């Protein structure tokens, strides 16, 4: 079983922001793949979709405290860190590009750092979704910006690509998914 976590902030005011692309991509895939509906789990403080091969989770703890939910979920689902996949924004990657990586540092991403502390390792999978504009923008200003104009349409294509990559991960393993997701 894989545990997929979509990092982001709960609440209407954060919908459509660059910082929420991990959360919104997982929400999109849950619907597109016709997976079980999300239900709130009080102990984990997260929305959870329980399925045969996967559990999907959307922490309600806000980005920087995502590890709190992760610690509960990993124990509950008895998942090893190697079977955890974290979807999140990455201000070091240009918008439109995606990377599936394993055993990498948080690189300053506080949500990923919170997960790393909860798992006590960096040996977990990350779907890194590029949010940086062509003209570099300070990450603190960038993450709360909403997508504008054609970026919304492009984001739908990116979500579809990631969804296909997640399907490959579940059916054929991480190497196949990495080859697909890392093509830009």
N, C-alpha and C positions, 0 to 999 in steps of 0.2 A: 504494500500500500504506500502511496505517496500522499504527503500532506502539503497542499499548496496554500500559500498565504499571500493575500493581496494587501500590500502596505498602502496606507493612506489615512486620511482623517475623516471621521464620520460627520455628517451634517450637511445640509443644503448649501451652506456658504462655501464649502470646499469642493462641491461637485464641479467637474470640468476644469479643475486646476491641474497644472503640470505635476504637482506633488502627489496627486491622487491617481496617476495612470496605472499603478499596480493594482489598486483596489478596483478601479473601474474596468480594467481589462479582465480581471477574474470574474466580476459580475457579468460582463458581456459574455464570456466563455460559458459560464454556468447556464445562461439562457440559450445560447447558440447550440450547445451540446446537449440540451434538454436534460440537464442533471437535476438532482433533487433540490428543492427550494431551500433557501437559507432560513435557518431558525436560530433565534437568540439562545445562547448558552450562558447562563448567569455566572457559573463558576469560572469560565474562561473569559468572560466579558467580550464575547465575539459572536458574530453570525457564522453558522456552520452549515455546510451542505455535505451530508453523508452519502457516499456512493460506494459501489463495490470495490473499485480500484483506487479511489481517491477520497480524500476529505478536503474540502475547500474551506478556508477560513478568512474572515474579514474582521480583524481586531477592532473593537470599539474603544480602544484605549488611547487613541490618537497616535500618530506616527512614532514619536520618540519613546513611547512605552510599549511598543508592539511585542517586545520580548515577554512581558507579563502574560499575555495570552498564549504566546508560543510555549512557554514552560508548562502550562496546564495541558495544552493540546498534545504535545509530544508524549507526555505521560499517559494521557487518556487513550490515544490511538496507538500507543506502543510503537512509535515510529523512530527509527534511527536517524540521526542528522543527515546521513547520506540520502535519505528519502524525503527530505524537506526541500521544497522549491519556493523561494521567496520572489515575488514579482514586485518591482519597485522602479521609481524614476531614477535617472542617472544624469546629473548635470554635466558630467564629463564626456557624455556621448551626444553627438549631434542629433537633433530631432529627425525622426525617420529611420534611425538605425537601432538595432537591438543586438544584445549579446546574451548568450547563455554561458555562465561561467561557474566554476567550482573552486572552493578553497582559496578565496580572495579576501583581502582586507575590506573593511567597510568603507574605506576611502573618504571618511568624513561624513558619511550618511548616517545620521543618528538613529533612524529606524532600523537599519541593517545592524548597526552597532548594538542596539538593544536586543535584537534577535541573537547575535553572536554571543553576547553575555549570557543569555538564557540557555543556549545550546552548549556553551562552554567550548566552542570550536568554530572554526571557519569552514569546516568540511560539510558544507551544504550547497545546494544549487541556487543560483540567482538568475532570474530573467531581468536583465538590466535594460530599461526602456529609455532611450535617449530623449531628452527634453531641451537640450541646449539649442539656441538659435544660431544662425550663421554668424551674426555679430555677437560675440561672447557677452553674456549678461551675468552679473554677480548672482551666484546660486541662491542667496537669501532673497533676492528680489524676484528671481525667475520662478521659484517653486510655487508661489501663490498666484502667478499669472494664469489667466484662462487662455485656452487655445482660441486663436482668432482666424477668421476667414477660412481659407482652404485647409488650415491645420486640422480642423474638425473632421473633414473628409479623409485626410491622410491618416488621422488617428484611428478611424474605423478600419482602414486597410492594415494598419499595424496590429490592431487587436485581432483581426482575422488571421494574420500571419502567426502571431503568438499562439492563438488557439490551435492552429494546425501543428505548430511545434509541440504543444502540450500533448496533443493526440499521439504524435510520434514518440514522445518521451514515454508515454504509457504503453504503447504497443511495441516499439522497437528498441527502447532504451535511450539513455542520455546522449550517446555519441551521435546517433541519427538526428536527434532533436537539435543538438548543438550545430551540426552541419547546416541544418535548415534555418534555424533562428539567426545564426551569425552571418548569413548571406545578406549583404546590403545592396 
